[in-house]
């Protein structure tokens, strides 16, 4: 697969999946806000799984550099309620 390198700053979507629990949603928002301080509520979309067991949170934001993305992915994937980050 031929991946094109990112050119910063750039619009970047990130999808985080976990249990459909308030604690998961709150944790994700706190982490996102830490790494993307100017993230607006309109930039966040929520989608529940068919049986409402899981919640997918997609945030679209302007990424400033690779270090920002790496730190964000690392903190999200280390959280115990986060099942997957895409």
C-alpha positions in Angstrom: 0.0 0.0 0.0 1.3 3.4 -1.0 0.7 5.8 1.9 1.0 9.5 1.3 2.8 11.5 4.1 0.7 14.0 6.0 1.5 17.6 5.4 0.8 19.7 8.6 -1.3 21.4 9.5 -4.0 19.2 8.1 -7.6 18.2 8.8 -7.5 14.8 10.5 -10.4 12.5 11.6 -9.9 10.1 14.5 -12.3 7.4 15.5 -12.4 6.0 19.0 -14.5 3.0 20.0 -15.5 1.7 23.4 -18.4 0.6 25.6 -21.5 2.7 25.4 -20.9 4.1 28.9 -20.8 7.7 30.2 -17.3 7.0 31.7 -15.9 6.1 28.2 -17.3 9.2 26.6 -16.1 11.5 29.3 -12.6 10.0 29.2 -12.3 10.4 25.5 -13.5 14.0 25.6 -10.9 14.8 28.3 -8.1 13.2 26.3 -9.1 14.9 23.1 -9.4 18.3 24.8 -5.9 17.8 26.3 -4.3 17.3 22.9 -6.7 19.4 20.8 -7.5 22.4 23.1 -9.7 24.2 20.5 -11.8 21.2 19.6 -15.5 22.3 19.2 -18.6 20.2 20.1 -19.5 20.4 16.4 -16.3 18.5 15.5 -17.4 15.5 17.5 -19.8 12.8 16.2 -21.2 9.9 18.2 -22.5 6.7 16.8 -23.9 3.8 18.7 -23.6 0.2 17.6 -26.7 -1.7 16.4 -27.5 -3.1 19.9 -26.3 0.0 21.7 -23.5 -1.9 23.3 -20.6 0.2 21.9 -20.1 3.9 21.1 -17.9 5.3 18.3 -16.7 8.8 18.8 -15.3 10.5 15.7 -13.5 13.8 16.1 -12.3 15.9 13.1 -9.7 18.6 13.9 -6.7 20.4 12.4 -3.6 18.4 13.4 -0.6 20.6 14.0 2.2 18.0 13.7 3.0 14.3 13.9 4.0 14.5 17.6 0.5 15.7 18.5 -1.1 12.7 16.7 1.4 10.3 18.3 0.7 11.6 21.8 -3.1 11.5 21.2 -3.0 7.9 19.9 -0.8 6.8 22.7 -2.9 8.2 25.5 -6.2 7.0 23.9 -4.9 3.4 23.3 -3.6 3.2 26.9 -7.0 4.0 28.4 -8.7 0.9 29.7 -12.1 1.7 28.3 -10.9 2.3 24.8 -11.3 -0.7 22.6 -10.0 0.6 19.3 -8.6 3.8 17.8 -8.6 4.4 14.0 
